[in-house]
Every structure is written in structure tokens, then in C-alpha cells.
Amino acid sequence: MERIRVYLENLKQGLQIDVLREVGRQYPVFCFLLVFMLSSTILLNRYLHILMVFWSFLAGVITFYCSLGTESLLPNILFTMKPKNKQQEQQELFPLGHSCAVCGKVKCKRHRPTLLLENYQPWLDLKVYSKVDASMSELLELVLENFVYPWYRDITDDEACVDELRMTFRFFASVLVRRAQKVDVPSLISGKMMKAAMKHVEIIAKAKQKVKNTEGLQQAALDEYGPDLHVALRSRREELLYLRKVTEMLFSYLMPPKATDCRSLALLMREVMVGSVFLPTLDFMADPDTVNHMVLIFVDDSPPELAMDPPSALVPFLQKYADPRTKKTSVLKLELKEIREQQDLLFRFMNFLKQEGAVQVLQFCLTV
């Protein structure tokens, strides 16, 4: 009996019954016509020359539908053309490029390049409540206290490098807030999160049928995923490596322009964000108690308690947090007066401003 069950399991995996079931669920009309044509061909094999006309028509319809469909289990043999949303493209942040102030394009060759302040100061016109700002400042300060200061204080007491980290954190958080404001939360929950949750529930239900006790349920669920198991779920080390890779990919969208050119700063930011922010946050969100608590909050119909305290005032996002702690001037810092007096420095400075699209600022200073 055990051999028969193993043979049936191997046969099921070989025939890919789950894939066929999913195809039948997604294309019920086509599957019904296919079964009907197969049965008609077997029963009416004398009229095969007539049935070939219907077979050709059915094959043409299926090929045409699968080749033009955007969401299909079968491979798409044509390129999917999707029109770009110009309004959304203009509102997007471009940390690595310049957006033309006339036409709004990123790489405009027609108009004169201008400096887009949003790329360098994304916190402009971004205000939050003072209590929220204080909580964010406290959180980021705890990250520095636990991850940077324990080894940084052994090297030097200069706060210049830490001030630069604070400014980078402010830039990172500001871009993240701006991008989060553009996310369509209802479509994200209904389109992606619900599908992933239902898929997970289905996997757990299948795993429960294979095990008798709850001790082996986790391993059975992981085995049920098979090759679809996410790489971050294989081990703690794989999860850490995956988060590091994702963080490096996000740097080009969330970091200041040309900040990733400094390899040491990029590595330091990556380790700080992965070890102190992303990994603990994901562990907290994946905790069963947290998940159950969030589900109870969503399904609870009782109205929330009324706030007794008046709303706090709006303040610029993380302005106090990013204020420099050190008052010492760097020996490498040059004043504009010194640059104007030396022609070689002025020439290099003008070339830099041309790349940044801010030559008019220097022209204004020289004119005044």
C-alpha cells in the first residue's frame, strides 16, 4: 500500500496535476472546449477530416489569446506594450538625474539643465507633526547609539562624520516618505498582499494534511513550497545576504546623488540599515503575535478612543535631528572668496556647477 501511494505521488508530480488544475481554473472555457474536442475526436474518428477544421480554429484562438494576453500562465511570444503614465513619471523622484524645469523630462537635450532642489533636498515642503518627528528622531538616534557610536568613539570625538550620517538618514527617510505617499495602499493590499496570504494559507492547509502533529508543520510547509520557496527563507544567513543585496539596489533611489560613489559610506549605510532597521523590523512584522494583533485591529468594528490632547504643530521633517553637532570648521573647506581669487579653483568649481546645472548661482554671486 505504501508503494502504491509513493507511486501515485510520483505520478502526480510527473504529470504536474497542480499546474493543470491551475490552468483549468484560469481558462475554464478553453479547457472545456479542449476536452469536448478530444472526446469528439475519439468517438467520431471517422469524421476526422471535418473535425480538423474545428481543431485549427481552436488552436488559432488559443494562440492568438495567449500571445496577446498580459497575464497568462503560458509564455508571451509578443512584446507587451504598456503606455507610460506621463503625469506619474513627472512626479517621480530622480536621485541620479536632473529633471528639466521646462518639459519635465529626465534627460532633456533641448532646454538648459537646471538644478532640481527636490533631488538634493527632498525634505522641502515636507512637514509632519512634532510628536511624530520626535519619535523618528529618537529611533534614528538609537540606531546611531547602538550601531555607530560603540566603535566610532574609540576612533575620534569629531562629530563631522556622524553629522553626515544624520544628513544621509534624513535624505533617506524623506525620499522614503515621499515615495510611500504615492503608493496605492488599497490596490497593494487587495492585489498583492491578499494573494500572497491566500497562497500561504493554501500551503499550510496542504502541509497539515501530510503531517499528524504540529511539530513538523513548519518543515512540511517549507517542503510544500518546493522551488517556489523564497531565498530569504532558507536560512538566517541567506536572509541577511538578501537584505544586503536589496538595500544596495535601493541606494540609487533613496540615497543622495553621488553618495554611492564613496564605497565606505555605502557599506556603512548598508550595514546600519540592514542590521539595525530592516532585519529587526521584518522579525517584528513576522512575529505571530504581531500578525494576530494586526488582524484583530483590522476586523475590530469598535471606534477608536478619542484623543484628549490637542494635535501637535507641524514642523519640517527631521530638521532638528539633522542639525550639525560639531561647530568646528573643516580645514578642507574653502570659502567662496578664496575660490574667486584663484583661477584654477574657480575653473574646477565652474565645471562642477555645470555638471550640477547650477552655473546661474555662481553667475549671480559674481555679478553681485
NORVENUR-V768304 format. One record per backbone hydrogen bond with DSSP energy under -0.5 kcal/mol. CO is the residue of the C=O (numbers start at 1). NH is the residue of the N-H. E is the energy in kcal/mol with one decimal. If there is no record, write none. Layout:
{{CO;NH;E} {CO;NH;E}}
This chain:
{{1;5;-2.1} {2;6;-2.3} {3;7;-2.6} {4;8;-2.4} {5;9;-2.2} {6;10;-2.4} {7;11;-2.3} {8;12;-2.4} {9;13;-2.3} {10;14;-2.4} {11;15;-2.4} {12;16;-0.9} {12;17;-1.6} {16;20;-2.1} {17;21;-2.6} {18;22;-2.2} {19;23;-2.4} {20;24;-2.4} {21;25;-1.8} {22;26;-1.9} {23;27;-2.8} {27;31;-1.9} {28;32;-2.1} {29;33;-2.4} {30;34;-2.3} {31;35;-2.5} {32;36;-2.5} {33;37;-2.5} {34;38;-2.3} {35;39;-2.4} {36;40;-2.2} {37;41;-2.3} {38;42;-2.1} {39;43;-2.4} {40;44;-2.8} {42;45;-0.6} {44;47;-1.1} {45;48;-1.0} {47;50;-0.5} {47;51;-2.2} {48;52;-1.6} {50;53;-1.1} {50;54;-0.8} {51;55;-2.4} {52;56;-2.4} {53;57;-2.0} {54;58;-2.7} {55;59;-2.5} {56;60;-2.1} {57;61;-2.1} {58;62;-2.3} {59;63;-2.3} {60;64;-2.4} {61;65;-2.4} {62;66;-2.6} {63;67;-2.0} {64;68;-1.3} {65;69;-1.5} {67;78;-0.6} {70;72;-0.6} {75;77;-0.6} {79;81;-0.7} {80;82;-0.7} {84;86;-1.0} {85;89;-2.1} {86;90;-2.0} {87;91;-1.2} {88;92;-0.6} {89;92;-0.6} {94;97;-1.1} {98;100;-0.5} {100;104;-1.0} {105;100;-3.0} {106;108;-0.8} {114;116;-0.5} {115;117;-0.8} {116;119;-1.3} {116;120;-0.6} {117;120;-0.8} {117;121;-3.3} {121;124;-1.7} {123;126;-1.8} {125;127;-0.7} {126;317;-2.2} {128;315;-3.0} {129;133;-2.6} {130;134;-2.3} {131;135;-2.1} {132;136;-2.4} {133;137;-2.3} {134;138;-2.2} {135;139;-2.2} {136;140;-2.4} {137;141;-2.1} {138;142;-1.9} {139;143;-1.6} {140;144;-1.7} {141;145;-2.4} {142;146;-2.2} {143;147;-1.8} {144;148;-1.8} {144;149;-2.8} {148;151;-0.9} {148;152;-2.2} {149;153;-2.0} {152;155;-1.2} {152;156;-2.1} {159;163;-2.5} {160;164;-1.8} {161;165;-1.8} {162;166;-2.4} {163;167;-2.2} {164;168;-2.1} {165;169;-2.7} {166;170;-2.3} {167;171;-2.2} {168;172;-2.9} {169;173;-2.9} {170;174;-2.3} {171;175;-2.4} {172;176;-1.9} {173;177;-2.3} {174;178;-2.4} {175;179;-2.4} {176;180;-2.1} {177;181;-1.7} {178;182;-0.6} {179;182;-0.8} {180;183;-1.0} {183;185;-1.2} {184;188;-2.0} {185;189;-2.6} {186;190;-2.7} {187;191;-2.4} {188;192;-1.8} {188;193;-2.1} {189;194;-2.3} {192;196;-2.4} {193;197;-2.4} {194;198;-2.7} {195;199;-2.2} {196;200;-2.0} {197;201;-2.4} {198;202;-2.2} {199;203;-2.1} {200;204;-2.4} {201;205;-2.3} {202;206;-2.0} {203;207;-2.3} {204;208;-2.2} {205;209;-1.1} {206;210;-0.6} {207;210;-0.8} {207;211;-1.3} {214;217;-0.8} {216;220;-1.9} {217;221;-2.3} {218;222;-2.1} {219;223;-2.3} {220;224;-1.8} {221;225;-1.4} {222;226;-1.1} {225;228;-1.8} {226;229;-1.4} {230;233;-1.5} {231;234;-1.1} {235;239;-1.9} {236;240;-2.0} {237;241;-2.4} {238;242;-2.2} {239;243;-2.3} {240;244;-2.0} {241;245;-2.1} {242;246;-2.5} {243;247;-2.4} {244;248;-2.1} {245;249;-1.7} {246;250;-1.8} {247;251;-1.0} {248;252;-0.5} {250;253;-1.4} {250;254;-1.9} {251;255;-2.4} {256;259;-2.0} {258;261;-0.8} {259;262;-1.1} {261;263;-1.0} {262;266;-2.1} {263;267;-2.5} {264;268;-2.3} {265;269;-2.7} {266;270;-2.3} {267;271;-2.4} {268;272;-2.3} {269;273;-2.6} {270;274;-2.5} {271;275;-2.4} {272;276;-2.0} {273;277;-1.2} {273;278;-3.2} {274;279;-2.2} {277;281;-1.8} {278;282;-2.6} {279;283;-2.2} {280;284;-2.2} {281;285;-2.4} {282;286;-2.1} {283;287;-0.5} {284;287;-0.7} {287;291;-2.3} {288;292;-2.7} {289;293;-2.2} {290;294;-2.4} {291;295;-2.3} {292;296;-2.3} {293;297;-1.8} {294;298;-2.1} {295;299;-2.2} {296;300;-0.9} {313;130;-2.0} {315;128;-2.1} {316;319;-1.4} {318;322;-1.4} {320;323;-0.7} {330;333;-1.0} {335;339;-1.8} {336;340;-2.2} {337;341;-1.4} {338;342;-1.1} {341;343;-0.6} {342;346;-2.2} {343;347;-2.4} {344;348;-2.1} {345;349;-2.4} {346;350;-2.2} {347;351;-2.0} {348;352;-2.0} {349;353;-2.2} {350;354;-2.0} {351;355;-1.7} {352;356;-1.6} {353;357;-0.8} {353;358;-2.7} {354;357;-0.5} {357;115;-0.8} {358;361;-0.8} {358;362;-0.8} {359;363;-2.4} {360;364;-2.1} {361;365;-2.0} {362;366;-2.7} {363;367;-2.0} {364;368;-2.4}}
